[in-house]
Amino acid sequence: MKIEDFVRTLGADFYTGVPDSQLKTLCNYLMHTYGIDKKHHIIATNEGNCAALAAGYHLATGKVPVVYM
């Protein structure tokens, strides 16, 4: 499956996570598409921050974010 199809299937508009070599394709796609745009993509310093950002996003918008680790 191509990364574009995968992201379209997820249907999310907010992503946060800690980059990893196993997620290189996803990370590259997100950086190319959103860069570091606080409304759509935040690279966190650790997994706890990812969870907190995702929870805050969900509470504020009611939407489901994507957390990659």
Summary of the structure (lengths in Angstrom):
residues: 69
radius of gyration: 11.3
end to end distance: 19.7
largest distance: 31.8
contacts: 168
relative contact order: 0.26
helix: 52%
strand: 13%
